[in-house]
Amino acid sequence: MHAAPLAAVHQPDIDSERVIRIERDILAKNNDTARQNRARLAATGTLALNLMSSPGSGKTTLLVRAIEDLKAKFPIAVIEGDQQTDNDAERIRATGVRAVQINTGRGCHLEAGMVGAALDDLKTEPGGLLFIENVGNLVCPAGFDLGEAHKVVVLSVTEGEDKPLKYPDMFAVADLLLLNKADLLPHLQFDVGRCLAAALTVNPHLQTLVVSAETGEGMAAFYAWIEARASLSRAAAVAQA
């Protein structure tokens, strides 16, 4: 796992140079596989989004709503990542779309090789959407390229405005921030402006949307964001054919 070598560096009985070298080798292998995944998806004009968040952000609920609203426009497939259970994959399959569950055991993130193997099972359709729901945490998934077109971080208003400053790597690598559970704002002391300002301090190029998977607030803007990028993916695939 990405976090273990970094922790090991601080242990006096372990050769830190060897640990760093091994970590680099692991990342190099992952990145090579990610490039293969990306090329494979690009060839079919499939838009792949890597959804990342802490547990309880409402990521799966948001994904289910997006699938229900978009499945008439796109063929959709989902890769679900969790340490244990196939609960989320079952929720996804209940929408009528294909889903593969990856259980990482003690692993805290998905890796490109896992995604590549899942793609063999899914056989994504041309011009479709692939949602990758990563393992829930705001640390490890940020360091691993899966071959996705975009990383999307989901943060809920119940988590605190300073999360982008506490976990900057996650927000630094993301292309889009979805601030979820906006329907709860009347019941919370949460400063949306402060939260978004913190995120933009970490990543000035980050796009942000305030949404509610429960009520649908802001979801149309998210769908427009997806559709614009899906159109580009399809056009690029046609140009390469």
C-alpha positions as CSV (number, residue, x, y, z in Angstrom):
1,M,0.0,0.0,0.0
2,H,1.1,3.5,-0.7
3,A,1.0,4.7,2.9
4,A,3.0,1.8,4.4
5,P,6.4,2.6,2.8
6,L,6.0,6.3,3.8
7,A,5.4,5.2,7.4
8,A,8.3,2.7,7.2
9,V,10.8,5.5,6.4
10,H,10.5,6.7,10.0
11,Q,11.5,3.3,11.5
12,P,15.2,3.4,12.4
13,D,15.8,-0.3,11.5
14,I,14.6,0.0,7.9
15,D,16.8,1.3,5.0
16,S,14.9,4.4,3.9
17,E,16.6,4.5,0.5
18,R,15.5,0.9,-0.3
19,V,11.9,1.7,0.8
20,I,11.7,4.7,-1.4
21,R,13.1,2.7,-4.3
22,I,10.5,0.0,-3.9
23,E,7.8,2.6,-3.6
24,R,8.9,4.2,-6.9
25,D,9.0,0.8,-8.6
26,I,5.4,0.1,-7.4
27,L,4.2,3.4,-8.7
28,A,6.0,3.0,-12.0
29,K,4.3,-0.3,-12.6
30,N,1.0,1.1,-11.6
31,N,1.4,4.1,-13.9
32,D,2.4,1.9,-16.8
33,T,-0.8,-0.2,-16.3
34,A,-2.8,3.0,-16.0
35,R,-1.5,4.2,-19.4
36,Q,-2.7,0.9,-20.9
37,N,-6.1,1.3,-19.2
38,R,-6.4,4.9,-20.5
39,A,-5.5,3.9,-24.1
40,R,-8.0,1.1,-23.9
41,L,-10.8,3.4,-22.8
42,A,-9.9,6.1,-25.2
43,A,-10.1,3.7,-28.1
44,T,-13.8,3.1,-27.4
45,G,-14.6,6.7,-26.5
46,T,-15.4,5.7,-22.9
47,L,-15.3,8.5,-20.3
48,A,-13.9,7.1,-17.0
49,L,-14.3,9.0,-13.8
50,N,-12.6,8.1,-10.6
51,L,-14.8,9.1,-7.6
52,M,-13.0,9.5,-4.3
53,S,-14.1,10.5,-0.9
54,S,-14.1,9.7,2.8
55,P,-16.6,7.1,4.0
56,G,-20.1,8.5,4.5
57,S,-19.8,11.4,2.1
58,G,-22.8,10.1,0.1
59,K,-20.7,9.0,-2.8
60,T,-22.7,5.8,-3.6
61,T,-26.1,7.6,-3.2
62,L,-24.8,10.3,-5.6
63,L,-23.6,7.7,-8.0
64,V,-27.0,5.8,-8.0
65,R,-28.8,9.0,-8.7
66,A,-26.5,10.0,-11.5
67,I,-26.9,6.5,-13.1
68,E,-30.7,6.7,-12.9
69,D,-30.6,10.1,-14.6
70,L,-28.0,9.3,-17.2
71,K,-28.6,5.7,-18.2
72,A,-31.0,6.6,-21.0
73,K,-28.3,8.7,-22.6
74,F,-25.2,6.5,-22.1
75,P,-24.2,2.9,-21.6
76,I,-22.9,2.9,-18.1
77,A,-20.6,0.5,-16.2
78,V,-19.3,0.8,-12.6
79,I,-16.2,-0.5,-10.8
80,E,-16.8,-0.6,-7.0
81,G,-13.9,-0.6,-4.6
82,D,-14.3,-1.5,-0.9
83,Q,-12.3,-3.4,1.6
84,Q,-15.1,-5.9,2.2
85,T,-18.7,-6.7,1.1
86,D,-20.4,-6.2,-2.2
87,N,-23.1,-4.0,-0.7
88,D,-22.4,-1.0,-3.0
89,A,-22.1,-3.1,-6.1
90,E,-25.6,-4.6,-5.4
91,R,-27.0,-1.1,-5.0
92,I,-25.5,-0.2,-8.4
93,R,-26.8,-3.4,-10.1
94,A,-30.3,-2.6,-8.8
95,T,-30.3,0.4,-11.2
96,G,-29.9,-2.0,-14.1
97,V,-26.3,-1.3,-15.0
98,R,-23.3,-3.6,-14.9
99,A,-21.0,-3.4,-11.9
100,V,-17.9,-5.3,-10.8
101,Q,-17.0,-5.3,-7.1
102,I,-13.3,-5.2,-6.1
103,N,-12.5,-6.0,-2.4
104,T,-9.1,-4.8,-1.4
105,G,-8.9,-6.5,2.0
106,R,-6.5,-4.5,4.0
107,G,-5.7,-2.3,1.0
108,C,-6.8,1.3,1.2
109,H,-7.2,2.1,-2.5
110,L,-7.7,0.7,-5.9
111,E,-4.8,0.2,-8.3
112,A,-4.6,0.3,-12.0
113,G,-4.1,-3.5,-12.3
114,M,-7.4,-4.1,-10.4
115,V,-9.2,-1.8,-12.8
116,G,-7.6,-3.4,-15.8
117,A,-8.9,-6.8,-14.7
118,A,-12.3,-5.4,-14.0
119,L,-12.5,-4.0,-17.5
120,D,-12.0,-7.5,-18.9
121,D,-15.2,-8.5,-17.1
122,L,-17.2,-5.4,-17.8
123,K,-16.4,-5.1,-21.6
124,T,-17.4,-1.4,-21.7
125,E,-19.5,-0.3,-24.7
126,P,-18.3,2.4,-27.1
127,G,-19.2,6.0,-26.1
128,G,-20.2,5.0,-22.6
129,L,-19.4,6.1,-19.1
130,L,-17.3,4.2,-16.6
131,F,-17.6,5.2,-13.0
132,I,-14.9,4.0,-10.6
133,E,-15.9,4.3,-7.0
134,N,-12.7,4.2,-5.0
135,V,-12.2,2.9,-1.5
136,G,-13.4,5.5,1.0
137,N,-10.6,7.6,2.4
138,L,-9.0,11.0,1.6
139,V,-5.4,9.8,1.5
140,C,-4.3,6.7,-0.4
141,P,-6.4,6.9,-3.5
142,A,-4.9,10.3,-4.4
143,G,-1.6,8.7,-5.2
144,F,-2.7,6.1,-7.7
145,D,-3.6,6.7,-11.4
146,L,-6.1,4.2,-12.6
147,G,-6.3,5.3,-16.2
148,E,-9.3,7.5,-15.6
149,A,-9.9,10.7,-17.6
150,H,-10.8,12.7,-14.5
151,K,-10.6,12.4,-10.7
152,V,-13.7,13.7,-8.9
153,V,-13.6,14.2,-5.1
154,V,-16.9,14.1,-3.2
155,L,-16.9,16.0,0.1
156,S,-20.0,16.3,2.3
157,V,-21.0,19.3,4.3
158,T,-20.9,17.2,7.5
159,E,-17.2,16.8,7.3
160,G,-15.9,20.3,8.0
161,E,-14.7,23.2,5.9
162,D,-11.0,22.5,6.5
163,K,-10.8,19.1,4.9
164,P,-9.1,20.3,1.7
165,L,-6.3,21.8,3.9
166,K,-6.0,18.7,6.1
167,Y,-5.9,16.3,3.1
168,P,-4.4,18.5,0.3
169,D,-3.1,15.7,-1.9
170,M,-6.7,14.5,-2.7
171,F,-7.9,18.0,-3.7
172,A,-4.7,18.8,-5.6
173,V,-5.1,15.9,-8.0
174,A,-8.9,16.3,-8.5
175,D,-10.4,18.0,-11.5
176,L,-13.8,18.4,-9.9
177,L,-15.1,18.8,-6.3
178,L,-18.7,17.9,-5.5
179,L,-19.7,19.4,-2.2
180,N,-22.5,17.0,-1.3
181,K,-25.4,17.0,1.1
182,A,-26.3,20.6,0.5
183,D,-29.8,19.8,1.8
184,L,-28.4,19.6,5.3
185,L,-26.9,23.1,5.2
186,P,-29.8,24.7,7.1
187,H,-29.1,22.4,10.0
188,L,-25.4,22.8,10.2
189,Q,-22.8,25.5,10.9
190,F,-20.9,25.0,7.7
191,D,-19.3,27.8,5.7
192,V,-19.5,26.8,2.0
193,G,-17.4,29.8,0.9
194,R,-14.7,29.0,3.4
195,C,-14.6,25.3,2.3
196,L,-14.4,26.2,-1.4
197,A,-11.8,28.8,-0.8
198,A,-9.7,26.2,1.0
199,A,-10.0,23.8,-1.9
200,L,-9.0,26.5,-4.4
201,T,-6.0,27.4,-2.3
202,V,-4.8,23.8,-2.7
203,N,-5.8,23.6,-6.4
204,P,-6.6,26.9,-8.2
205,H,-7.8,24.9,-11.2
206,L,-10.3,22.8,-9.3
207,Q,-13.9,23.1,-10.5
208,T,-16.5,23.0,-7.8
209,L,-20.2,22.3,-7.6
210,V,-22.5,22.3,-4.6
211,V,-24.9,19.4,-4.9
212,S,-27.4,17.2,-3.0
213,A,-27.8,13.6,-4.1
214,E,-30.9,13.5,-1.9
215,T,-32.9,16.4,-3.5
216,G,-31.1,16.7,-6.8
217,E,-29.8,20.2,-6.2
218,G,-26.9,21.0,-8.5
219,M,-26.9,17.6,-10.2
220,A,-27.9,19.0,-13.6
221,A,-24.6,21.0,-13.6
222,F,-22.7,17.8,-12.8
223,Y,-24.5,16.0,-15.7
224,A,-23.6,18.9,-18.0
225,W,-20.0,18.6,-16.9
226,I,-20.0,14.9,-17.7
227,E,-21.8,15.2,-21.0
228,A,-19.3,17.8,-22.3
229,R,-16.4,15.6,-21.5
230,A,-18.1,12.5,-22.8
231,S,-18.6,14.3,-26.1
232,L,-14.9,15.0,-26.3
233,S,-14.0,11.4,-25.6
234,R,-16.3,10.2,-28.3
235,A,-14.9,12.7,-30.8
236,A,-11.3,11.7,-30.0
237,A,-12.1,8.1,-30.5
238,V,-13.6,8.8,-33.9
239,A,-10.6,10.8,-34.9
240,Q,-8.3,8.0,-34.0
241,A,-10.3,5.3,-35.7
